[in-house]
Amino acid sequence: MALARDLCICLRKIEYSETSQILLLMARLHGPIRVIAKGAHRTTKAGASRFDGGIDLLDCGQAVFTDRPERELATLTEWKLMDGHPQLRTSLRGLYLGFYAAELTGQLVSEHDAHPELFDALAAVLESLGTPRREEAFLAFQLELLRHTGYLPELRRCISCGRTDMLRGFDLTGGGVVCQRCESGYPQRLPIDPRLLGILQYVEQTGRTAPSRLPALTRHQSDPINRLLAAHVQHTLGRRLRMPPYVLG
């Protein structure tokens, strides 16, 4: 039986029984994989456990699992916790954003589709969510995730005429912004404040190359942008996400 070893972040977990878990792991070199951790909560007489007593959401660890992509569910055979992100456990806002980042990753990245750069971006944002830079870091991660998965909306020019100024709305069906001249042709458009669109454009341009230059954002700025991106993702996927009500208030 072929085994693989990879660095993984837990995106989703289901307590399968009193001792076992079913997990969705984001593996750096293998992409998202679904695994069963048999006996995750079981300990030996000496008090040891192969899985450190169970795996929690957002935990990062070295995993060993069966490498058979044709199987719907792999088997996790070893887990060594590397980072449990304790800084997030003291910040409810940071924890919710971390859960939302995990949900978005699990929904937008196909199983076994490896994105090492995206894994690194997720690991980095989980570190930032416990700091005062959480709002801008999370927004930059969302845009990076959308870019990697091919779902990044058009943010710089009107999807109808190509105009780059007087952008006042966002059309979910067209997947991008519309200008004042063309907005009458998009009755279902969502309004967008041009100042917030400017922030969104700047973060999209700067987040990858110079994250230290990201502007400090307040929730008054980030919540409307996150709400717009959540609507875009939900429309694209055709289903509602679980975390936006907790993240957006």
N, C-alpha and C positions, 0 to 999 in steps of 0.2 A: 504494500500500500504506500503510494507516494505521499510524502509529507512536505509541507512548505513552512517556512519560518518568515515572519514579516512583522513590521511595526504596525500596530492597529489602534484605532480609536473606536470606542463603542458608540454607535449611533442610535441603537434601539435595543430594548431588551424585553423579553417576556418570561415571567417565572413559569416554567413549564411544569414543574412538580415541586415537591418539597425540597428536592435537592438539585434539580437541573434547571438550566436556562436555555432559551433560544435567543440568539443575538444577531444583530446586523452590525458587522464590523467594517470600518473603512480601512482597508489594508493599503499601505503605501505603494507596494509593487504589484498588487493583485486587484485593486479596486474593491468595491463593496462586496462582501461575502456574507452569506447567512450560515451560521454554525449552531450546532447544539453542544452545550457544555454539560456533559453528563456528570452528575455528582459535583456540580459547582459549589454547592453549600455543604458538602460532606467533608468532614475532617477525619484524620486517622486517630488512632489512640494517642499518638504523640501530640495531637493538636494541629498537625500540618494539613494543608490542602493544596491540590495541584493548581487551583485557580484563586489562591489568596482569599478563600472564603466567599467567592462570588464576584462578579464583574458588574460595575455600576455604569450608568450613562456617563459619557464623556471621559471615562477612564482610558488612559493610553498605556499600552503594554506590548511586550514582545509575545507574539502568539505562534503556536505551532498547530497546524490544522491539516486535514486531509486535502490534497490538491487534486480534485476531480471536478472540473467546471461543469461537466454534464450532469452531476448530481445536484438536486435542488437544495440539499442541506448537507454541508460539510460537518465534520466532527472536530471540535476543538480538543486537542490532547494536552496542551500546556499553555499556561498564561503566567507571565511575570509582569506585575504592575510596575510601570515606569513613572507615571505621573497621574495622580488622582485629582489634580487641580483643586487643592484645598482652598485656594484663595476665592474660588467661585462659591464655596459653601457658606461664605459670610456675606455675600452680596446677592440678594434676591433678583435684582435687575440683571446682574451679570449672569446668574444661573439661568434665568429665563432666556436670555439672548444665546447662551451656550446651547440650551435645548433646541432653540429655534434654528441655530446654525446646523446642528446635527440633523434635524428634521428636513431642512432644505437639501442638505447633502444627500441624505438617504432617498429623497424623492426625485432629485434631478440627475443623479449619477446612476447609470445602469450597472447592474451587478457584473462583476468581473471586468469592468472597464477602468483600467488603471490610470490614475492622474497623480503622479508623484508631487507635482507642483501644487496641486489643489490640496493634497494631504498636508503638505507643509504649510499652506495658507490656513487650513483649519487648525492645525496645531498652534500656529502663531496667534490666531485670533482668540483661541481659548486662554492663552496666556494674557492677552490684553483686556479681556472682559472683566477681569478682577481689578482693573485700574480706572482712573478717571478718564482714560482715552477710549472707553468702551464703545461709545456711540459712533464715533468716526471709524473705529477699527471694524465694527460689525458691518457698517455700511460698505466699507471697502471690500470686506470679505464677500458680501452678497454679490457685488458687481463682478468680482473675480470668479465666483462660482457660476454666475450667469454667462460670463464670457467663455469659460472652459466648456460648458455644456451646450453652448450654442443658443442660449435663450436670452442673450443680452438685447434689450429693446433698443430701438433707434432713439437716441437722446439729443442729437445735434442738428438734425434737419427734418423738416416737415415730410412725413411719409407720403404726402400727396404731391407737393410741388417742389420739394427740395429746399425750400427757403430756410435760412438759418437764424432769422430774427422773428420777433413777434410770435414766439411759440407760447401758446396759452393752454393747450389741452393735451391729453394722452388718450389714444384710442387702443382699447384692449385687443380688439379683433385685428387691427393693423399692426399692433406691437410697436408703437412709437408715438412720437409727439406730432401735433398738428399746429399749423400757424393760424393766426386770426383770420386770414383771408379764406382758408379752406375749412375752418371749423364747422361751418353750417352743413357740410357734407358728412359730418360725423356726429349725429345727434346723441349717441351713447358715450361720447367722450367724457373723460374725467378731467375736471379743472386742475391746473397745476400752477402754483405761484412761480412767476419767472425767477424770483430770487432763489427759491428752493431748487428750481431746475438748474440754475447756475452752480449751486453747491453740488448737485448731483453730477453735473458735467465735470466739474473740477476734481471731485473724488474719483470718478471713473478714469480720468486722465492721469492723475497723480498717484493713486493708491498703489499701483504696481511698481513704479519707478522710484518714488520718494515718499514712502509712508510717513516719514517724520515731518513732512510738510503738510500733512492733512490738517484742515482747520478744526479747531475744537468745536464740537457740536453740542447743543442742548437738545433735550427731548422735544422742545417746541419746534426745532428744526428737523430732527431725525424721525419723529413719529409720522408726520405726513409723508415723508419720503418712503419710510418702511411700509406704510399703508398702501402707497401706490405700487411698490414692488411686489407686495403680497398679493394685491389684486391681479397684477400681471402674471405671477406664477400660478395662482389658482385658476385663472382663465386658461392659461397654457396647458396645465395638467388636466383640467376639467373636473377638479375636485377641490374641496376645502382642506386647508391645512389646520392642524390642531393648535399650534402655538401662537398665531397672531393675536387672538383675544387676550392672551396673557402679556404679550410683548407690547401691544398697542394701547391697552387700557380700554 
